[in-house]
Amino acid sequence: MVQQLEFVLAEQQMISAVASSSSSSSMLSPKKYDVFLSFRGEDTRRNFTSHLYEALKQKKVETYIDEHLEKGDEISPALIKAIEDSHVSIVVFSKNYASSKWCLVELIKILDCKKDRGQIVIPVFYEIDPSDVRKQTGSYEQAFAKHEGEPSCNKWKTALTEAANLAGWDSRTYRTDPELLKDIVADVLQKLPPRYQNQRKGLVGIEEHCKHIESLLKIGPTEVRTLGIWGMGGIGKTALATTLYDKLSHEFEGSSFLSNVNEKSDKLENHCFGNSDMSTLRGKKALIVLDDVATSEHLEKLKVDYDFLEPGSRVIVTTRNREILGPNDEIYQVKELSSHHSVQLFCLTVFGEKQPKEGYEDLSERVLSYCKGIPLALKVMGASLRRKSKEAWESELRKLQKISSMEIHTVLKLSYDGLDHSQKDIFLDIACFFKGRERDWVTRVLDAFDFFAASGIEVLLDKALITISEGNHIEMHDLIQEMGWEIVRQECIKDPGRQSRLWRQEEVQNILKYNRGTDVVEGIILSLRKLTEALRLSFDFLAKMTNLRFLQFYDGWDDYGSKVPVPTGFESLPDKLRYLHWEGFCLESLPLNFCAEQLVELYMPFSKLKKLWDGVQNLVNLKIIGLQGSKDLIEVPDLSKAEKLEIVNLSFCVSLLQLHVYSKSLQGLNAKNCSSLKEFSVTSEEITELNLADTAICELPPSIWQKKKLAFLVLNGCKNLKFFGNEIVHLLSSKRLDLSQTNIERLSALPPSLKYLMAEGCTSLETNFTQHLVLHHMIQSRIPYLHKHPSNPGYYNNHECFFFPGDRITKACGFCTGDSSITIPYLPKSDLHGFIYCIIFSEGIYGKRSSVLSCSINQDGIQVGQDQKTIYIPDLFLDHVLFWYHDIRQFDRIREVCDHFSDLTISFEHKHLFRGVKITWGIKECGVFPVYARASGFKVVGSNSKETFECESITQISNNESQPRPRAIRVEAGVRGSNNENEEDRSNFLQQKSMRTSP
């Protein structure tokens, strides 16, 4: 499960803090106090120790100080507990410290906690020589003379010697106490857990986000659980983990924070938890943070001792690589900051307040736009611009347009460094060429380069280097993209012609114009629309780029292609080209000596091509040809050797007279608007999509009807086409059929898999027969789903639509109205499967745009179901009818309906937004066919809702059109007919259907 996090911490600010807290790891018990002060009251309580306490308090360090005078020889249980509940003990050795048995017993306990609990001990020698403490000389010798005969005397001496040998502070080396206090507090802050560094940096609203992770951790007496905090570099993973560690560690029996694992990977041992610092975690409920884990190998080494942890232990792993986390691990994705929090973090860093300084508002907005919510970038930019003039801000922002911030670049590049060679190529190609493009398209293009794209893209996703949008487009944070650009720029800073990828418009123009390309260049992309003037190119401007695999000159439509006039004598394209996209290419054919053997995808739309080449090329790798809009094209080459060819797009090639594609692998052919095309054939048995709209063909080859995989056939506008009888039913796999604006008169049958029929403007089509044909088809097509319960019953509905001319609903419909809504007085719920809706759209201007047709089902004023579909209705010059199925399993509140529906109102609305205004129009009449499931099939309800009839053969129903239309028992406003009409006729109609049993 992936949760999303937005918070306002910079990862960079915390890495050093965590690193300083422990060189490898630190063992911490649950702690109530940060510091315990041990001191001789009569020596220092009213001076040095009280000042130390106040200095720690100012830094929000929770400090325990015993306010009671020492009494007796034994310390209280409360004092023992306070020592145990402290991270650090500061022992203030003064002149008379050793004279107090209380202090000596305290010291023994403190050193025990150091040994057993990992407590940090800091000795302070206040106005005393450390050697007196270490060797028990001077006043300490005098004190022990009084302790002579005490059973613990030797233990006390040993304790003093041990404590005095620890690194500490000597007041005699300082001029004043405030200087000494400052250094002691700084030392404590460095040794305490990382939260205290956080508090000194200034945080903005992190607690609300910690709650999300705490819910994922599910702290309690369960199994050992791992949670991954995952995100791109600089996003704040370490800061978040540190805050959680600080907040939650007191709930565990032991805890450890292992920082910078990736940096220390060479020092990891197989039994990390078995070292001296962490051995005490064994057998305890522990909280462990593993920060910056880069590989699964590192994580496995660190997880060796999981079996020694008690149930309820929690392990938090921060990583840039989602792949290292297990299938049962929770994952928390760290996202960019909101604009509000970005402003706060940046302004706190640069101005020391939460809002921009007056006069710096616009400049701050430009910085925020550059940082795009990355905490590291906000902190780095804020620090670099602090106390700088507006002129310096302007200069820095101009610099960033060309050169990335190296501090940010270095942190982000760590994820790139962990990629293998092909993954790095994929990353750089996306950064330079493919950001924002559709994922499947990018995958296909990268596969053309043998980059193993599917797995490589998954790795980039796992490392948070890219994301996938809701529309399935590959996205990349601007700073990560800039990091990729900088990697390419560093290949040769002085000479872009020696960089592997060229994408900057100005650089590409100069390299092509002055022929500065080299064999290092692998890819070029250039927007022709952005050219301010035509490029003057030499005939060999591509000759030096022998390793060029990707070439894209795009935006060449509307005559922009003329801005790259190919000079006379242009002889060759690089033979290693895998992807060639050149819009508006101005020659009549490709160079004679161009070898297309390596070519995988060829796009040359809106070109001046008359043909691609002479003869037969060995096109063993070619998969896609796109020549759409090439108005002068008169010939398509022999493609018989294109063994992998999948798609050919020749739409709007208006000079093409004949088209014969001899390819065994072709899957899709688009010849839409090839208005001169009269002859056509295709040999492939793999073809699934064929678009011949608005061509001049007179007949289809008989072999077309034998294409078993042909799912989409578009023939709209083929007004010269001689139509068929029953051949169309042989298209067993056909799901979409478009016959609009043709002269078809009758459809005798429909392919069994058909879901979409568009026959707009077919004025000769027999509408009554077609309505019965469609009704029968819709019922029959549901039989395979009769006893199944698909996870998404709406899938079939949302893709199903039948649209053709018709000015009234068939008389077989018992529930219809001359309005956009209808009320059915009674329907049994048992075995009701759904409704077939029949809607008449009146002739009119519909704007040739997509619109929404929605349906609302209400019972007693309560909506129990709804549905909608996006449809495209062109301008209509006569009424049309639409059929649509609605599965009852889509109803939101169907369970609230008991055994039957009563006064069921079904309303339709057809609308679209025009300049922000909702426009509703078009529905002239509507009808409803309730569909009931039976063991033998489906049946639809007649006019008497307690009786049913089967949809019999189309011929029989068509013949029955002369019978009176069955009427509903209850007539609502706008419903045709009345309750008083000929009941005998209605009864006869039902008898003809031979179904008098109630559903």
PyMOL commands that set and color helices and strands:
alter all, ss='L'
color gray80, all
select helices_A, chain A and resi 11-21+41-44+48-58+77-84+97-99+101-117+130-135+139-146+153-164+171-173+177-191+195-201+207-217+237-251+265-267+272-274+279-281+296-302+304-308+322-324+339-350+361-371+375-385+390-400+406-417+421-434+439-448+453-462+478-489+496-498+505-513+560-563+702-706+727-730+767-780+783-785+794-798+888-890+894-896+954-962+983-992
alter helices_A, ss='H'
color red, helices_A
select strands_A, chain A and resi 2-6+27-28+33-38+63-64+86-93+120-125+169-170+225-230+254-258+286-290+314-319+330-335+467-468+474-475+501-502+523-527+550-554+579-582+601-603+624-626+647-649+658-661+668-670+679-682+689-691+712-714+736-738+756-758+801-805+815-817+821-828+832-841+849-859+862-873+880-887+900-914+917-920+923-934+937-941+948-949
alter strands_A, ss='S'
color yellow, strands_A
deselect
rebuild
show_as cartoon
